């Protein structure tokens, strides 16, 4: 179904995986990906799959909103790093918006806050 959605140019969707919800919304020629809940070992695969699909598309910019992430563990942080690296290989179209305090602390604690440019 995701191939059909991409072909139609309709990216708006929501995917729930236990304590994590990932929402993708089209905003002009950009895509907003919002993660809400827990980004952890049990949800990292879903998070990465959604972001890989979006990054591989033709949106000029992908905005990652982690403001709704209340818990991020080391596996979730690794997922963010892998996605940031994939974005760099794909032309660095990924930007981060409004990280939650826990995400910001995890990024800073790992010296990784420079990986994703911030947008308002």
Backbone as CSV, one residue per row, in Angstrom:
resi,resn,N_x,N_y,N_z,CA_x,CA_y,CA_z,C_x,C_y,C_z
1,UNK,0.814,-1.199,0.000,0.000,0.000,0.000,0.849,1.251,0.000
2,UNK,2.020,1.234,0.670,2.835,2.443,0.725,3.317,2.853,-0.658
3,UNK,3.594,1.895,-1.554,3.976,2.240,-2.915,2.850,2.953,-3.640
4,UNK,1.628,2.496,-3.406,0.460,3.145,-3.994,0.303,4.556,-3.447
5,UNK,0.472,4.713,-2.130,0.374,6.045,-1.537,1.420,6.973,-2.126
6,UNK,2.649,6.465,-2.284,3.709,7.298,-2.827,3.400,7.675,-4.271
7,UNK,2.924,6.736,-5.056,2.614,7.013,-6.458,1.518,8.066,-6.570
8,UNK,0.594,8.054,-5.642,-0.491,9.012,-5.669,-0.070,10.363,-5.087
9,UNK,1.112,10.437,-4.483,1.559,11.677,-3.891,0.894,11.967,-2.552
10,UNK,0.249,10.974,-1.958,-0.429,11.155,-0.680,0.356,10.455,0.411
11,UNK,1.046,11.238,1.199,1.876,10.670,2.260,1.180,10.670,3.609
12,UNK,0.063,11.342,3.765,-0.580,11.474,5.067,-1.016,10.115,5.590
13,UNK,-0.447,9.742,6.737,-0.814,8.473,7.351,-0.304,8.426,8.791
14,UNK,-0.809,7.476,9.549,-0.400,7.260,10.930,-0.120,5.779,11.109
15,UNK,0.980,5.480,11.784,1.333,4.084,12.075,1.577,3.961,13.572
16,UNK,0.910,3.017,14.203,1.040,2.798,15.641,1.753,1.479,15.889
17,UNK,2.722,1.525,16.807,3.462,0.330,17.203,3.600,0.365,18.717
18,UNK,2.668,-0.261,19.421,2.705,-0.261,20.882,2.719,1.161,21.426
19,UNK,3.774,1.519,22.178,3.820,2.847,22.795,4.318,3.964,21.870
20,UNK,4.455,3.694,20.574,4.922,4.718,19.632,3.910,4.902,18.507
21,UNK,3.646,6.157,18.188,2.843,6.512,17.024,3.708,7.367,16.120
22,UNK,3.734,7.031,14.833,4.467,7.824,13.849,3.448,8.365,12.855
23,UNK,3.404,9.689,12.750,2.481,10.352,11.827,3.282,11.015,10.718
24,UNK,2.840,10.843,9.489,3.461,11.482,8.333,2.407,12.378,7.698
25,UNK,2.756,13.652,7.533,1.835,14.606,6.934,2.566,15.426,5.879
26,UNK,1.902,15.655,4.789,2.462,16.489,3.737,2.193,17.948,4.081
27,UNK,3.234,18.779,3.939,3.112,20.222,4.185,3.789,20.929,3.016
28,UNK,3.023,21.181,1.951,3.615,21.751,0.741,4.507,20.711,0.091
29,UNK,5.749,21.087,-0.214,6.674,20.110,-0.789,7.542,19.449,0.275
30,UNK,7.239,19.714,1.544,7.948,19.071,2.650,7.054,18.001,3.280
31,UNK,7.689,17.062,3.958,6.959,16.060,4.731,7.328,16.222,6.195
32,UNK,6.326,16.190,7.069,6.534,16.262,8.513,6.316,14.869,9.082
33,UNK,7.313,14.356,9.788,7.212,13.060,10.438,7.265,13.310,11.939
34,UNK,6.178,12.984,12.635,6.094,13.204,14.077,6.091,11.864,14.790
35,UNK,6.984,11.735,15.772,7.013,10.546,16.619,6.449,10.941,17.978
36,UNK,5.528,10.116,18.483,4.853,10.412,19.741,4.893,9.154,20.598
37,UNK,5.417,9.278,21.819,5.456,8.150,22.732,6.872,7.743,23.071
38,UNK,7.151,6.447,22.955,8.449,5.901,23.333,9.242,5.474,22.106
39,UNK,10.462,5.947,22.044,11.384,5.524,20.994,12.422,4.635,21.679
40,UNK,12.171,3.330,21.591,12.953,2.366,22.359,13.208,1.111,21.529
41,UNK,13.831,0.136,22.165,14.162,-1.097,21.461,12.934,-1.740,20.821
42,UNK,11.794,-1.648,21.482,10.594,-2.304,20.950,9.945,-1.527,19.798
43,UNK,10.299,-0.262,19.611,9.652,0.555,18.578,10.615,1.108,17.528
44,UNK,11.894,0.942,17.727,12.891,1.554,16.838,12.756,1.071,15.391
45,UNK,12.414,-0.187,15.201,12.298,-0.726,13.846,11.188,-0.020,13.063
46,UNK,10.049,0.196,13.698,8.945,0.904,13.056,9.351,2.338,12.729
47,UNK,9.973,3.014,13.686,10.434,4.389,13.491,11.359,4.477,12.279
48,UNK,12.365,3.604,12.249,13.318,3.627,11.137,12.655,3.298,9.803
49,UNK,11.760,2.328,9.789,11.106,1.949,8.534,10.327,3.118,7.950
50,UNK,9.593,3.825,8.786,8.824,4.969,8.304,9.748,6.070,7.782
51,UNK,10.808,6.367,8.525,11.725,7.432,8.094,12.475,7.051,6.829
52,UNK,12.885,5.796,6.715,13.583,5.367,5.486,12.684,5.536,4.260
53,UNK,11.432,5.166,4.404,10.477,5.300,3.306,10.321,6.767,2.910
54,UNK,10.161,7.630,3.887,9.963,9.049,3.613,11.216,9.674,2.993
55,UNK,12.386,9.343,3.551,13.640,9.910,3.035,13.901,9.449,1.603
56,UNK,13.481,8.243,1.271,13.714,7.738,-0.082,12.763,8.363,-1.108
57,UNK,11.762,9.101,-0.636,10.810,9.754,-1.530,11.394,11.005,-2.156
58,UNK,10.528,11.789,-2.773,11.008,12.952,-3.508,10.700,14.284,-2.835
59,UNK,10.370,14.270,-1.547,10.122,15.525,-0.842,11.406,16.343,-0.781
60,UNK,11.283,17.640,-0.967,12.472,18.498,-0.925,13.051,18.579,0.478
61,UNK,12.192,18.496,1.489,12.623,18.553,2.885,11.788,17.578,3.703
62,UNK,12.429,16.908,4.652,11.736,16.043,5.600,12.012,16.623,6.981
63,UNK,10.949,16.917,7.707,11.083,17.492,9.038,10.697,16.430,10.056
64,UNK,11.611,16.150,10.970,11.404,15.149,12.009,11.050,15.868,13.304
65,UNK,9.846,15.628,13.798,9.361,16.250,15.030,9.389,15.198,16.135
66,UNK,10.342,15.354,17.065,10.467,14.428,18.189,9.986,15.074,19.487
67,UNK,9.188,16.129,19.376,8.676,16.833,20.547,7.724,15.997,21.386
68,UNK,7.128,14.977,20.801,6.201,14.122,21.525,6.821,12.853,22.064
69,UNK,8.141,12.736,21.968,8.830,11.543,22.476,9.146,11.756,23.957
70,UNK,8.495,10.964,24.806,8.699,11.087,26.247,9.852,10.240,26.755
71,UNK,10.164,9.164,26.043,11.242,8.274,26.453,12.033,7.880,25.230
72,UNK,13.351,7.991,25.334,14.241,7.503,24.279,15.365,6.734,24.964
73,UNK,15.587,5.500,24.526,16.683,4.722,25.092,17.825,4.660,24.087
74,UNK,18.853,3.889,24.391,20.040,3.842,23.520,19.704,3.288,22.135
75,UNK,18.766,2.364,22.045,18.368,1.831,20.739,17.632,2.900,19.935
76,UNK,16.774,3.658,20.585,16.086,4.754,19.910,17.064,5.818,19.443
77,UNK,18.045,6.132,20.271,19.064,7.113,19.894,19.871,6.608,18.700
78,UNK,20.204,5.333,18.700,20.919,4.741,17.552,20.087,4.853,16.282
79,UNK,18.782,4.687,16.403,17.896,4.827,15.243,17.949,6.244,14.687
80,UNK,17.927,7.229,15.563,18.007,8.623,15.114,19.331,8.849,14.388
81,UNK,20.418,8.308,14.928,21.741,8.459,14.298,21.760,7.785,12.922
82,UNK,21.216,6.571,12.822,21.191,5.876,11.528,20.370,6.651,10.498
83,UNK,19.232,7.182,10.929,18.389,7.949,10.015,19.101,9.234,9.587
84,UNK,19.766,9.898,10.519,20.520,11.115,10.175,21.605,10.792,9.159
85,UNK,22.304,9.687,9.340,23.351,9.288,8.390,22.760,8.933,7.032
86,UNK,21.614,8.264,7.004,20.965,7.961,5.732,20.578,9.257,5.033
87,UNK,20.088,10.211,5.792,19.711,11.498,5.210,20.923,12.184,4.580
88,UNK,22.045,12.129,5.254,23.263,12.732,4.696,23.619,12.084,3.360
89,UNK,23.509,10.768,3.289,23.808,10.066,2.031,22.790,10.390,0.939
90,UNK,21.557,10.760,1.354,20.494,11.033,0.384,20.345,12.532,0.080
91,UNK,21.324,13.324,0.477,21.272,14.752,0.148,20.941,15.664,1.312
92,UNK,20.938,15.136,2.518,20.755,15.930,3.741,19.467,16.747,3.738
93,UNK,18.356,16.112,3.426,17.059,16.795,3.407,16.340,16.741,4.746
94,UNK,16.877,15.984,5.705,16.211,15.802,6.993,16.595,16.924,7.955
95,UNK,15.563,17.501,8.600,15.734,18.534,9.607,14.955,18.093,10.845
96,UNK,15.374,18.590,12.023,14.669,18.225,13.249,13.971,19.451,13.822
97,UNK,12.784,19.210,14.347,11.971,20.273,14.945,11.563,19.871,16.346
98,UNK,11.612,20.776,17.245,11.088,20.627,18.610,11.417,19.308,19.303
99,UNK,12.678,18.978,19.529,12.924,17.745,20.281,12.455,17.913,21.725
100,UNK,11.951,16.841,22.294,11.548,16.877,23.703,12.799,17.003,24.562
101,UNK,12.612,17.303,25.828,13.748,17.435,26.747,14.545,16.130,26.819
102,UNK,13.848,14.992,26.833,14.561,13.708,26.928,15.374,13.427,25.665
103,UNK,14.846,13.779,24.499,15.587,13.587,23.247,16.783,14.537,23.214
104,UNK,16.565,15.790,23.591,17.647,16.768,23.602,18.770,16.318,24.534
105,UNK,18.424,15.835,25.721,19.418,15.357,26.676,20.184,14.165,26.112
106,UNK,19.482,13.237,25.474,20.139,12.061,24.905,21.107,12.462,23.799
107,UNK,20.681,13.376,22.930,21.551,13.835,21.844,22.777,14.547,22.401
108,UNK,22.567,15.450,23.357,23.685,16.181,23.935,24.604,15.253,24.720
109,UNK,24.018,14.305,25.455,24.814,13.357,26.234,25.723,12.516,25.353
110,UNK,25.281,12.231,24.147,26.078,11.453,23.208,26.916,12.319,22.279
111,UNK,26.869,13.639,22.458,27.606,14.543,21.584,27.074,14.522,20.157
112,UNK,25.768,14.287,19.997,25.168,14.079,18.678,24.241,15.209,18.242
113,UNK,24.157,16.271,19.017,23.198,17.332,18.700,23.466,17.997,17.350
114,UNK,24.649,17.841,16.802,25.002,18.445,15.516,24.515,17.641,14.304
115,UNK,24.031,16.431,14.521,23.667,15.550,13.415,22.538,16.062,12.542
116,UNK,21.538,16.668,13.166,20.365,17.117,12.414,20.188,18.620,12.603
117,UNK,20.184,19.371,11.520,19.920,20.809,11.624,18.520,21.045,12.189
118,UNK,18.387,22.049,13.023,17.095,22.369,13.629,16.335,23.387,12.793
119,UNK,15.023,23.249,12.763,14.128,24.216,12.138,13.062,24.601,13.147
120,UNK,12.432,25.751,12.924,11.353,26.203,13.817,10.044,25.557,13.462
